[in-house]
Amino acid sequence: MPDILRLLRRLATVAALALATAGHAAEVSSSGLTLGPEDRSNVLVVHASNSVEVFRGVLEEFSRLNPGVRLEYTELSTQQLYTDTVARAAQSPGVRSGPDLIISSAMDLQTKLVNDGYAQAHVSPQSRALPAWANWRDEVFSIGTDPIVMVYNTRKLDPARVPHTRRELLSLLQAADQPLDGQISTYDVQGSGIGYLAATQDTRLDSMAGALLAAFGRNGVAIHESTEHALDKLERGEITLAYNMLESYTRHRIERGAPLAIIYPQDYTLMLSRSAIIPRQAPRGDLGALFLDYLLSARGQETLARESGMRPVSASVIPAAGVRPMALGVGLLVYLDPLKKRHFLDVWRAAIIPPR
């Protein structure tokens, strides 16, 4: 009889666990992840440019810490995040709809949303602890940083020829044996917010940016709207080198055994922020603030670094390596001026897509 009782208790425990798991099951798609209970009373909607695969560990820990919250996460491009926010406000002004938190690597577009009145303020001990460069107007916040790097396939490029500066990259592109002809990739700045930000910062910081763009065009550069697409080709050996990639995504691949290596340009290495805003129209801005404060907390920052490869905000300044984060603020809006943007894209297209 005691054995039967023990068996019944075991079965009851298994059944209870199965019900709990069913209520908190993860629903995964190619561009999203849902975690938490099926109860719809506390639903946190997050739209972000962070890859689901890279960001999943962070989302799962937040869900474990907040079991009463259903988290619906959708991965979108940086440009889509911006245009959706603006369109939503135009179509349904004053209506509470859309995401409760937006996270994007296009910190200039996030800053523009704040500047144009699409975000709401948030003040907490976690936000107040941020350095000045990581918090603008208490409306846009850096949750972590990511160096912009060059990446190459170690099976395709002789270590002796690896470029460590942009000048060395230009020399390699101009070499007589054309080692990078049809073998180099970079962002399509027409469709990628992060690509546009990185390219315009190059123009601002580097007098050789125009010559480098022209050399890309002469070598038949492949253009992509995401780091992941470029890294796919790089990992398969279809190209040799990719310019202006995200370090965190690359490290994730290297840890899985991809034959890739990272180059931190010695002339300068851009450090962008993954920035977050609580939209003015957020249905549950309180839950958006809850997730934001988790991301900014000591535990959240540690989890971000461990699970996604991003650098904690407190460890983002590396003077010895010439790495400094770009500050959030109006300085990022210069190349979003319509005339400046049109001129830059015209120049970029003329260089990258030369006439046949």
N, C-alpha and C positions, 0 to 999 in steps of 0.2 A: 504493500500500500504506500509506504513512504516513497518508493521508487516512482510509483504512478503520480504522486503529488509533485515530486520534483520535476517529472517530465511535463506535467501540466503547467507548472510555473515557468519552465523553460519555454514552452510553446507560447505562453501568454506574453513573456518578455520579448520573444522574437516578433510576435504579432504587433506589439506596441512599438517596437523599433521600426518595423516595416511601415506602420502608419505614420510615424514621425518623419521617416525618410521620404515617404510619398508626399507629405505636406511641405517638405522643404527641398524637394528634388531640384536639381539644376537642369534647366532647359537651355540647350546649347544650339546655336545656329552658326553659319559662317560669319555672320556680322553682329551677333548678339549673345547675351547670356542673361538668364533670369534665375534668381536665387531667392529663397525664402518661402514663407507660407503662402498658400493659395488665397487666404483671406485678403481682400482688396482694400481694407480700410486704411492701411499704411503702406502706400506704394511710392517708392523713390525711383524716379526716372532719370537716368544719367545718359547723356549723349556725349561721345568723346571720340577723339581721333586715335587714342591709344589702341593698339591691337588687342583684341580679346585674348589671344593666346598669351601675350606678354603681360597683360594686366590682370589675368584671371586670379592669380594668387592673392592679390590685394583685395579684389572684390569678395572672394570667398572668406577672407579673414573678417572683413567688415560685416558680412552676413552672419558669421558665427558670433560676433560680439553683439549683434543687434537682431536676435532671432525673430522679433516681432515685425520686422520690416521686410517687405517684398521689394527686391532690387531688380529693376529692369534696365539692363545696360545695352546700348546700341553703339556700334562702331560706325562712324561716318568720316568722310574726308573733311579736312579743315575748311575748305571752301563751302562745303555743304552745311556745316555747322553754322557758318556765318550767314549764308543766304537764307537758310531756313528760319533763323531768328528774325531777320529783317522782314521776310515775307509774312511770317506769323503775326508780327506786330501790325503790318499794313492791312492784312486781311481781317484780323479780329482784335482791334485795339481794345485794351482793357479787359479782355477775356483771359481767364487763367487757363493756359493750355501749354503743351510742349514739355520739355525737360525741366527738372528741378536743379540740375547742375550741368554745366557745359565745360568740358576739359579739352583743350586744344594745344597743339604744339605751334600753331600760328599765333604767336603772342601779339603780333601787330593787329591781326583781325580781332582778337579778343579785346585789345585796348581800344580799337575803334568802336566796338559794341558798347563799351563803357562810356567812351567819349560822346557817343550819339544817344545815350540814355536808355539802352536796352538792358541794363543790369541793375541790381539792387545792392545796397550796402550791407555789409556784414562785419560786425565787430565782436571779437571774442579774445580770450587770453591767447589762444593759438595764433590768431591773425595778428595780434599786437606784438607778438614775439618775433615776427618776420623782420629781416633787414629791410631798409628803405627801398632797395632796388626790387624787392620781391612783393611789394604791396603798393598798389596805386589807388588812391582815393577810397580805400576800404571796399573796393568793388571788383578788382581783379588781383589774383594772388598766384604766385609761383608755388606749385606743389612739389617741384623737383626740377632738376636741370639735366640737359642732355648735350654733350659736345657734338658738334658737326664735324665729321671726319672724312678721310678718304679710306676706302677699303679695297683690298686686292686679293685675288685668288693666288695662294701660295704655290700652287702647282703650275701656274702660267707665267709668273713674273720672277725673273732672276733677282735674288735679294740685293745684288750689287746695283741693280737699276731702279730699285724702289725710290720714288721721289719723296723727299721729306719737307719740301717747301713748294709753293705754287710755281716759283721760278724753275725748279727742277722738273715739275710736272710739265710745264710749257716746253722745256728742252726735250723731254721724252716724247711729247706729241710732235715735235719738229724733227726728231731723229731720222736719219736717212733710211734706216731699215723699217720705219713705220711700225713699231711694235704695238701701238695702240689703235691702228687703223681698223675701224669696225669693232673695237674691243674696249670701248669706254662708255660709261653711262652717267647720266645725271638727272635731276628732276626736270619735269616739264613744268616750268614756272607759270604757264598759262592756266593750268588746272590744279596746281598744288600751292596751297597757302604757305606751307613751310618752305617749299622750293623757292617761291617768290621772295620770301623774307631772307633766306640765306643768300640768294643771288644779288639782291639789292644791297645787302650788307657788304658783300664782296666788292661791289661797285664803289661803295662809300669808303672802304678801308684800303683797297688795293688798286694802285695805278695800272697794274697789268691785267685787270679784270677783262677789259675789252679784247686784248690779245689772246687771253686764255679762251674766251668764248669763240673767237674766230678759229682757233686751233681745234676746239671741240668740233665745230662744223666741218672743217676740212678732213677730220678723222671719222666722219660719219657717226657722231655720237648718238646712242640710243637714249630716248627720253622716257621717263616713267613718272606717274603721279604719286607713287608711294615708295618708301624705302624698301618695303617687303618685295615689291615686284623687281626692283633692281637687284636685290640680294638673291632672289630666286635664280636669275640669270647668272649672277656671279658664282653662286654655289655650284650650278650645273656646268660651269666652265664655258658658257656661251660668250662671256666677256671677261676681261682681265682686271679692270679697275673701275670703281664707281666713285664719283666725286660728290661731296656734300651729303653724306649719309648720316643717319642717327646712330650714335654709339650703342645705345641700349639694345636696339634690335639686332645689331651686329654681334654684340657679346652673347646674346641669347643663342644665336646660330653657332658661334664658336664653341660654346659650352656643350652643344649637341654634336660636335665633331666636324662641323663644316670647315673646309680648307681655306679659311679666310684669315686675314690679318688687318689690323687697324693702324692707320697712320694719323698721328696728331700733327697737323702742319706746324712747323716750327716758326713760320713767320707770324701767324696768329691762328688761334683755334676759337671759333665762335662757340659760345655756350648759350643755347636757347632755353627758355623755361617752358615746361608744360604748365599752362596757366588755366585757372578755373574761375568761372563767374556763376553767380546765381541769377538767372534771367529775371527781369522785372515781371514777366508773366508766369513764373513758376507756380504750378498748382500747390506744391508742397515745398515752398522755400525753406521751411523749418527742417525738412528731411535733407534737402540739399545742403543746408548749413551743417547738419549733423555729420554728413559724409565728408564735407570739406574740413571740418575740425578734426575728424579722424585722420585724414590725409596729412594735416599739418602737425598732428601730435607726434611726440617722440616715438611712440609705437608705430604709428602710420608711416613715418619717415623711414624707420628701420625696415618695415615690411616693403615699402616701395623700392628701397635700394636692393633688398634681397630678392624680391620676386620679379621686379620689372627691369632692374638694371639701371634705373634712373639714379642720379646723384642727389643726396639730401640737400636741401637748401643751405644748411649750415656748412656744407663741404663743397660749395660750388665755386669758390674763389681759389685759384691755384696760380699765384703770381709767378712762381719760378718757371712754370711751363707756358707762360703767356696766355693762360686761360682765364677769362673773366666773363661772368654772365652779362648778357644784355639786360639793361634795366627796363622794367615796365614803365610806360609813360608816353607822353606826347611825341618824344623823339622817334618813336616807331611809326608814327603816322605820315612821315614825310613822303614816302614812296607810295602811299595810298591815295595821295592827291590824284584825281582823275587824269590831269594833263601829264603829270610826271609818270604815272603808271602807263599811260598809252605810249609815251615816248620810250620808256624802258622796254616795253614788250615789243615795240617796233624794232628797236636795236637788237634785242635778243633774238627775234625771229630771223632777222637778216643775217645774223652771225651763225646761229645754230642750224638753220635750214637754208643753206646757200642755194642760189638759182642753179638749175641744171643746165 
